[in-house]
Amino acid sequence: MSTGTGDIDARTSATMRTFLDLEDRAPDVLLDVLPGMTVPFWARARMQMFWAMSAQQTGSVEVSSASEWTRAKELKRVARGFLPSGWDAVRRARPHEVCFYVAGGTLAAEDGLARNWLVDDFAAAAPDAVVVQVRPLPSALGRPVFRPTLSMEPAIARARWRARGSSLPSGFSAEMDRLFSEFARLLEVPAETFSRIGAGVVREEQQRPHQRAELERMLERMRPRIVFYDNGSYTYHGETVGLFKDAGAYVVEPQHGWIGPSHAAYNYGRAFDAPELRRTLPDEVLTFGTFWSDSIRHPGQVTAIGKPHLERQIAAASGARPQQILVVSSRAEPEKTDEFVIGLRAALGAEWSILFRPHPGERAATNSRYPRISAAAGVMIDEAPDVYESLKQSAVVIGVASTVLFEASAFGCEVIARDSAFAENVIGDAFGVRIGDASEAAARVRTLPERNTSTASSEPDIWAPNPRERFASWLDARLSGSQNGAIG
C-alpha cells in the first residue's frame, strides 16, 4: 500500500477548488449574518452547498426515508424530556475540566455495554472527564462503558416543545434567499442548485434559541476547559462551536472518519482567518496519523494522535480468516454498487462468501437502495455495529472510497479499490490500480495467493502508535499550558 499523501492540490476535487478559490478571494458577503444568528450564513450553509454541487461529480445519492413522526411519539418524547432522568446532561451537569460532546453513533458492543470507540479511551485517560452524547441513553447496545456519560436528548425534547409556534426574526427568510442567490452567483451555479437547503435551515433556526438556552445551562454548570466535539469542523455546527468558545473552552475535534483534500469540512480558504468565521471551527483537530494531518487545509492546529480502538482490535485479531469478501459502500452510485455485488457473486461462485456493508447513513434504507443485494440468497448484509468485527473475519475488502479500506489494510486484509470519480479524489492510488467492474474484481481475487491466515500490522504514518499515551501527554500539555483559564 502506498501511504504518501502526494500533491494535495492534485487530489483536490473541482468543487472543493471552487470553494477554496472563493474563500481565498474573501468577498464581504461571506461574513453576512442572518437575523437571530451569531455566525455568518456562509458557515451555516457551506457544507450543504458543497454537497449539492459535488453530487453530480461523485454520484453520491441522498438517502431518503419516510418520516416516522407521529403526534403520540412526539408527546411521549416531550414527557420524557420533562420527567426526572439520570441521563439528562443539562440537569445532571456537574463541574468537569474535560467534556466529550459527541453524536453517539460511534458505538461498539463490549460485554453487554456500549463502548464509544471514538472517545471512551480518551475520556478514560483524562483526569476529570464527562461524555455528553446527543442521542438517547441507554443505547440499543446497552449502558455506556464510560461513566459519567449523559445525553442531550431530554434537553432537545424540551427545546422542541418550547419552539412550537416559534417564528423567525423579521427579514430572516428574505435575507436567506438573497444570500443563497449571491452565493450561487459567486460559485457560478444556477440559483436553484441550493433551493432545497433553505427548508432545513428554517426548521433548525426555529428551535435553535431554545436549544442554545439548554446548552448554555449545561456549560454554566459544567465549566469545561476543553470540549471535544466529534463533528466540530462541519460548519453547520458553527453556532454550537462558537457557544463552547464563548464559555471559555478550547474546542478540539477527534478525527472520526476519512478526511482529505476534497473534504469540505477540513479544507478552508483565507476567509476563515476572519474572527467571525474562525469562531465556527475547532481550535485543533486530532488525527489518526500524519498521513491524514498532511492531507487537509484546516486553520486550526492539527496533531496526529492515533486511534486506540483500532490498536486494541488489531491486537485481538486472530490470524485465521475464512474466504470471505467484505464489500463496503460509500453511498456513491448505489445502482452501480448493487450491480457490482451481484456480478461479483456470480463471477466467483460458491468458493467465496460475500458480505455487503452499507454506509452507516444507508442502513435504514438498504432494501430500497440495494434491492438486488437485499434479495440475493448468496449475499449477506453486514449488520455488525463495529466494522472491525467484520474485518477480523474477512480476507478481502472491496470498496470505492472509505476509511474502512485503510483500516482493512491494517487488519491484514487484501484491499481492492473500485474506480470512480469519487475514489480519484479520496484514495487516489493508495491501493494500486483501481478495478472497473465485477469481472476485474473476480480476476484480482483469483490471483491472490492461497493462505489461511492474515497478519495485522498498522502503518505508523496512517495510524500513529501508542495513541493512549500520545493523548495523555497531549492533554497534560494543553491543561498545564493554560493561563487564566485559556488554553493555548
Secondary structure, DSSP 4 states (H G I P E B T S, - for coil): -------TTTT--HHHHHHHHHHHH--GGGG---TT-SS-HHHHHHHHHHHHHHHHHH-B-PPP------HHHHHHHHHHHHS--TTBTTTT----SEEEEE-S--EEEETTEEEETTTHHHHHHSSSEEEEESS-SSBTTBSBSSSSEEESHHHHHHHHHHTTT--PPTTHHHHHHHHHHHHHHHHTS-GGGGTTHHHHHHHHHHHHHHHHHHHHHHHHHH--SEEEETTTTSGGGHHHHHHHHHTTPEEEEE--S---TT-GGGB--GGGGSHHHHTTS-SEEEESSHHHHTT-B-SSEEEE---HHHHHHHHH--SB--SEEEEE--SB-HHHHHHHHHHHHHHHGGGSEEEEE--GGGGGGHHHH-HHHHH-TTEEE---SSHHHHHTT-SEEEESS-HHHHHHHHTT-EEEEBP-HHHHHHTTTTTSSPB-SHHHHHHHHHTSPP-SB------TTTS-S-HHHHHHHHHHHHHHT-BTTB--
